[in-house]
Each structure stands twice: as structure tokens, then as C-alpha cells.
Amino acid sequence: MELTLRVGDIELEQTLELRGDPRIEMTAQDYRQQIGALMALREMASDLNEAINLVESLRSQLESIQEAARASRPVDGGDLSGALAAAIDSLGAVSATYLRRPPPRMNYRQRPRVSEEIRSLTRAIGGVEARPTEPQLTRVEGLRDESREALAALDRVLDRMIRPLNDRLGEYPRIMVPARGGGESVSGER
Amino acid sequence: MTSLRVLRVCGRALPFGLLALLAAGTPLAAQDPAAVAEAISELTWRPIGPANMGGRVTDIVGVPGDPKVFYVGGADGGVFRTTNAGVTFDALFTDQAVYSVGALALAPSDPNVLWLGSGEGDPRNSVSYGNGVYRSLDRGGTWSHVGLDGTERIKRIAVDPRNPDVAFVCALGREWGPNEDRGVFRTTDGGRAWDKILYVDEDTGCSDLRMDPSNPRIVFAAMWTFRRRPWRFDDGGRETALYRSKDGGDTWQRLDNGLPDAPMARIGVGISASHPNIVYLITETPEDGTLFRSEDGGESWRMVNDDRGINFRPFYYSDIRVDPNNPNVVYSLSGGLYKSIDGGRTFDRIARGVHGDHQSMWIDPLDSDRVLSGSDGGFQVSYDAAANWDIINNVTLAQFYQIDVDDQDPFWVCGGLQDNGNWCGPSNSLHSGGIYKDDWFRISGGDGFYSQSVPGSPHLVYTNLQGGVIMLTDTRTGVTRRIHPYPKIVGSAGDAMIDHRYRFNWDAPIHISPHDPNTVYWGGNVLFKSADLGYSWEVISPDLTTDDPEKQRDSGGEIYNDNTAAEFHTTILTIEESPIEAGVIWVGTDDGNIQITRDGGATWTNVRDNVRGLPEFAWIAKIEASSHDAATAFVAVDNHRLDDFAPYVFVTRDYGRSWRNLAEGLPQTDYVKVVRQDPVESDILYVGMELGIYASWDAGETWVSIRNDLPPVSVRDIQIQRRDNALVIGTHGRGAFVLDDLTPLQQLPAALASGAHFFDPRRATRWQMANRDASMGQRSYRAPNPPSGASLYFHLATQPSGPVSVAVADASGAAVRDIRVREPHVGVNRVVWDLRHEGPTRIRGQDGTHTPRGGYRVGADARASG
């Protein structure tokens, strides 16, 4: 491994010899399989965590508008509050249905969602000095599908409920809808 | 902003070009030692145990009626305090000038006030020393040194039950020589001023002191004549006597009505708190009894027991306790623990499940069933008047004489302990909870000393116990063969050495040849060699000692003999074969000889007289044959047994023809136990002293303490595990410690010459850590494993103004991890990379990285391909 120490503008380099546990037989292919699976899981975890962050951001924005709307005259014929509430509920539903266990997050008193599944499989594969099992590798692919499904559900809420709301907000601040994976948009345009 | 272009080299930045290059050649000797010490001050010692057997406890005191709080005084281990009945302990007294505890006393009128007498008061052959009295006003949290510096060792302190500032100190004085700072001292102002209120002579100190709790004007003091020499000790005599004061110490009366008109050995005294007129005296006399009792406050005495067995080694025990609520219940602290319920007429041996050699006891005056005990085997608590005991072994007070490392991976540490045998334990247990008590295992018994495993066969371990009992253990099966070259009863043989065919030291040396793991050397008065695992031996030297018959006679004095081997003399102490040149063997003896053979033992030369400044008959504690040059050797000389506490370290670079003294830069009032040369950098030396450890980067010209977070404990042995470049020390009081990576010390000169320096990292291993036990709470001992992952060290010459980070990339250059260094500081820093990739994007508002444990590990080079 190559190491670079950065102290202000100074960069110092070293090489680190890293070896596997000498008690354990693991081939280079074993390590590649393990790290490959873990990297795939990491990407899924990142996508889901970003989605969770997005949900929380949106709910916070929506709740702020909802609060402000209650304190002032109604706009948009008076049904904005209802739309805001529906959007908040939908986001919560997506998160609770797909993304992660909803509060109070009490482990085995709630079924695991895809985030918990990814975390569990990551621990199972990465916590040992061994190549992943075939079922584990298969499960990685299965989780990839489940992640896509969860993110698609979120996208549907964004497209059908959140972005259209911006057209109805009148004097209220527009909802910032960061695009998952970077960038953000203010308008209803994707 | 334009980046400053810097010259980039592997591990070292030279931002100032040629100037820095010149600076890099500056010897570290030219550096300010304080700056060097500051640079390495954050390097920490990792304790690894063991705690199984405790270690010698010299005093133990509790708070009446409060079972949650008590204090433990280590012979060489400072003070430990529990506030939860022994579930956990706080290490106290870790930052003072000395570390040996002789006496503890809580002020009865104020339990916040804790008095400490430094220097063990049971003057065996292996004790450390103290420098007077300390006092804490906050239950041991902070301490003040309050005087009596010259007393060296203090057995007892009694505090006036009415006033925490009034205390009496029972000072034994110097063990190895005469001095006037001994006897009984009194302060009435919390230690600001002292009066010596009872003094006999410069050879007679105080061995015990008791105050009548109902009338603190009445004080009993036992005065004891004792002298230890390397080849004998003398216990007692006609000046050994019990004294009493009735006026708070102003005047004293020697008590003799009913006591033997004969020389007495060390005296212990006990007073009944419930019936203060009942007083006990324990000693040994030639013919006139062991235990004496007075029922009139010491006016008259009668012998009640003449069994010498209840005070097996008077010089080491002679300690009696009276149940504070029953004057007829008496405990004698001895090799075993003995209890009488009939006023001392008969005793039963109790506490058989507890390590013997009892040195301390405290009985709760409000609950006599609650008894605290300390011995050579740690400390114990009884809740049923000493019938049953709970051994509390969750702190390390272990006292190593010698230490060694093997070549397992991870390596194991083996060593011998005072009265607790020889043990091995892992430097890394490979289970996630750390190094547990039960990761250590015993190889053999006795007082343990050398424990050397055979290179390439780490299951074969040579060990020895006192006085020349050498064994070879197969740790896979536990088979332990005694392989003495001349099988006669040796060890604690009971007879003097003068008529023995061979003589062996208490701490006789074993040395495996660095050139042949099948060859082992064993030191008596001659040097033995075996090439077949001890099945046969060859004598390869003449008697290498002075062979002075006057130093081979019975020990003990005029009252009794005591030939445990602790005083066996004119023997070999250290053996070292040059790792560079086979057949070059060095031997040092306890009577001052330094012998060398260059032909595998055919001829020997005593080079003692070539060593200018070497005291006559000095204890040649350790010889270190250089691993860089066959002609070079280092000698550590410990002359404290001749009452000389100065340090001595010498080096020869011509096979002993000439020598240089290297000790001038060391503290001049503390003695040296061991010297080792760094296997990578020949100019780096390490010295273990009675009160710490020092390093030199200029071959001994200057020295810097590398104690850092280590208490001022006796560093008896030092070893370097070369594969892992780890420094291991065996302390005589706090077990073993590891400095996991010597690279920062080895490359310190280059680091100090640079603005920033990135030390060569040690190879990292993806150890599979296991979880092998149930939840253990806090009562169980556990020591830390080395940090999991790669420990990366760097040095900063100045405080950085911006962030400091370490980026990790794989061999293709792909980023793996970027580690921000928290709180970088001037000097050597350590950052640990856990061998994991960057985790996933975090969830906002959650603590931590949200990276599951075990996740995203970096691949390693496979051990087997395909």
C-alpha cells in the first residue's frame, strides 16, 4: 500500500507491506472476491444513505413550509397543507418500507429493510478472513435489485409529489431537491 | 494559492534543502535531551500482564465499616485503590520519585488522609527502595513528599486516632549498609517537621510499631538489627528488642520482664484494640520461644508458643495481628497464614487456597469477619474471618526477574516472577477483548527466572527456579523435565553452598546459543553446555568466580539458618554468546568477574581488572554481546548490594581489553539492572534501572528517559523481538510492557533533522480476531492488544497550522482511505489505519462513520497464490 502523509504543503510517502493472517489460507483471488463484494455493498450503502439523507432533508423542508403555511393565509385554494402532509407521509412511507427500519429502530422487533440487509451482509463478508460464499455473492446481487427498487420508489415520490409541489408554493421557499448522486435542482424540472 | 514545492523523499521531507541535509548528519547527542524526551513523550507502553498471580503486596488497608473502599500497596507496584469492593482499581502513586510501598495508613479521624511510607520493609534479597514519607489529603489522588528521605524503607506508620497530622513512622533504614536515618520518627504537623524519637544504632531499625487506639500516648516499637550482604543476611541480636512509650513517644522503655534474655530475631508486635492491655510479640529465639503475650500492657510477658513454624522466616515475616474485637484471636503472617483462637497457645494453618508468604493484613474493626490480606501472591478478601478467600487478581503487580520473547507470530512473552514461577503470555491474544488473565499460563513453579524458548520450537521452554533448578518444559503437554547437570537437592536446599560440588545463584542464567538452537548454556560457578536438550552436559569452564569460601557459608545470623538460595554467592549471573562470532562467550559473576572465551570455552580470560571504575566484587548483572560487532559488549553492573546505588554501564570494543564508562549521563543515585543494544542502530542503547528506563542515541554519551506513561517501576530486563522490532520490558512490580514499534526511536535522529518525518511503517497484518468468551464485566483483568491495523508514526518539528492527514492508496494508485489526524502535535505522532477502505456516504446526524465493523477491508497479499 502506498501512504502519503500530508502536512500543509509537505507530502511524504511511504510504502506499507500488508499481509493476510498467516494462519489462514486465502488466495489473491479470494481477496479480490471479498473486496469486490464489499465495494459493491459500499456503493449500495452509499446510494441508500444518500437517499436517506435526501428523505430527511425533504421532510425537514416540507415541515418548515407546513409550519409557515399554518401561520399565514392559505394559498393554492387552501389544499397546499394537505399536499404537504401527503408528501411527508409518502417520504416516510418510502423510507420505512424500503430504506431502513423506522424509529424507534428496535432491531428484531422490526423487519429489516435494505440498509440493514446491506449492513448485515457487509459484516458477514468483511468481518472474517475468508472469501465470500456463493450464497453471499448471490445475495449481493439480490440486494442490488432491492436497492434499485427502493430508490425507484423514492424517485416516484420525488417525481409525482415533491417536484410538482414547487409549482404551488407561491411565496414560500422552493423545495430543494438534490439529485441523488450529486447536484441539486430547485425547480420541478429534473 | 500556489503549492509550495518541496523535495519529496521516502519518509523524510527536506524543505530547507542543503541545510536540512547537513542537519541530518548532526548526532543526536548534540540535541537537547529535553527536546528528545519531548519528541517521544507520546509514545506509550502497552501493558500485557500477567495479573493471574498478583505480585507481592506489602500493605493493605481498608475503611472501617465500608467494604467498598480499600487500598493496596505493592512491594514495587505503587498503590491501587478500589471504591467498588474490588471490581475495579485505580492506579495511584504513579508519578512520584519512587514506587516501592512499605506502609500505608489511613488517618482514623479522616479517611481522606492517607500516609505512605516508601520502601519495602521486608528486606528480602530483591527489594526496591524508597525515599521517605508521602501524604495524600484526597484519598491518594495527589501526594506530597513530606520527608525522611534517607530512611530507604518503612515498615509501619501509625496515625493518631484524634489527629490526622500526628503520625509515627517505623523506619527500618538501609538494608545493605548502616545509616542513622532509622528508628521511630514522629510528626505533629502533617510531616513538615520530624523528630527522631527512638534510635538504637546505625544497624538497628524499626520493624514494627503499634499504637494503643484507646490511648495514643502508648506506643510499642520493635527495634531490629538487620544487615544484608550479597552472600548472607544477619537477623537480630541483642539490640533487637521491644520498646514502649507512655507519653506519646517522648520517652521509651525497653521491655524485658518475661522476655528472653537472649538474642531475638525480627520482632512483630500486635495490640488488642478491644483489650489494649493484651499485647503480643512474635520473634524467634535460639531456645526461648516464638510468641509472647502480655496482659498488663507490656509490663510483663510470658511465652505462649514456641513453634517456629508459625513464623517460618522471621526476617521476612514476624508479623502478628489481633482481632480488634477478640483479644484471643490472633493471626500470624508467615509462609502460611496461621490463626489462633486461644490467645496464641495453638495455631491452625488457614488460607490454604491462597498464595503464601503473607506480608500484610487488615481486619475491619467494625466487622472482624472482613479481612484483607496481602502476600507474595497478590491480595485477597475474606468475609468469614479468614475461613474462605476471594483472590482479587485484576491488577498487575507481577514482579519479573527476567523476560524473553519467542518467535511465534504474534510473538509470546515469557518470564520468571518473584515466588510465582515462570509464565508465558501473548503479545497479541488475537481475540477482540484483549489479553485476558487466562491467556497467560504457567510453565513451572518456584521463584521464576529465565524462560527461554527454543528458536524454531517455541513449545520447548527452558526455565529455572531459585538456586540452580533448571527445567525444560514442552508446553504442548506440560511435561517438565528437570535437567540439572548434577542432580542433588539444590534450589532452596537448606544448606550452605560451601560443600556443594557446584554453586548456582538465586537467579542463575540460561542462555541459548544464537548460532545453534540446540545448544544451551547454564551458569553455576562453572559454565555448562548441553547440545541435546539437557540430557547431557559438558563443563566448559573452570570456576569463573572468586570462589571465596567466606561467601559460601550459612545465611541467617546467630539465631537461625536460612539457606533459600537468595544468598548463594560466588556464582555466575549472566551469559552471552556473541551473535556475530560463535564461540565468543561472555560471563559475568555476582562477585565482580567478567570472563570471556573466544574459543568456545577452551580458554578463559578474566577482564575485570581492565574495567576502570568497576567496583570490586560488584554484581555483574547483565552482559550484552553486540549484534553489530563481535568485539563489542556492554556490561550493566548493579552494586547496590554493597550499599552503592550508583549506576555502572561499561562498553568494550576490543573483546574486553579496554572499557569505557557509559553511565555518566544517567541519574547518579539509581542503579542499573540491564543494558541492551538496538539491533538496527548500533548507537542506540537501552538501560533498565531500578526506577525506570533510559535510551541513548549516541552509544551511551547521553541518556534520555523513555518512561513516558510507565510508572517509576523497576525495569529488570529488556528484550527486543527482532522480527516485529518491538521492545519488551519485564518490570519488577507491574508485569510486562511492550513498546510495539521501535522505528520511531531508531529513526529519531533523521526525524529531528527534518521539518516532518514519516517513519518506515512496520508490516501490517490482517489478523483475524476472535471473540472467545462471554461478557466479563469490569472485574476481570484484560490488557490491550496492539491496535488492530497499521500503526503509522510521523514526527512534526513544529505545530502544523492546517490539517494533517494520511492518504492510503493501493498499488495501482487508487485511493483507499484518507485519514485525518486528530490533534497532531509536535514530536512523534501515531495514527492507526484500521486496514479498511473509506466507508459509504454517511447518514447525516449519525455518530461515527456508519461503516459496519468488519466492512470494506483492504485485500492483502495472499500467502498462497492460485
Interface residues (C-beta under 8 A of the other chain):
Chain A: M1 E2 L3 T4 L5 R6 V7 G8 D9 I10 E11 L12 E13 Q14 T15 L16 E17 L18 R19 G20 D21 P22 R23 I24 E25 M26 T27 A28 Q29 D30 Y31 R32 Q34 I35 L38 M39 L41 R42 E43 A45 S46 N49 E50 I52 N53 E56 R119 T122 R123 G126 G127 V128 E129
Chain B: S3 L4 V6 R8 V9 C10 G11 R12 A13 P15 D409 G755 A756 H757 F758 F759 D760 P761 R763 A764 T765 R766 W767 Q768 A790 L792 F794 L796 P800 S801 G802 P803 V804 S805 V806 A807 V808 A809 D810 A811 G813 V816 P824 L835 H837 G839 P840 T841 R842 I843 R844 G845 H850 P852 R853 G854 G855 Y856 R857 V858 G859 A860 D861 A862 R863 A864 S865 G866
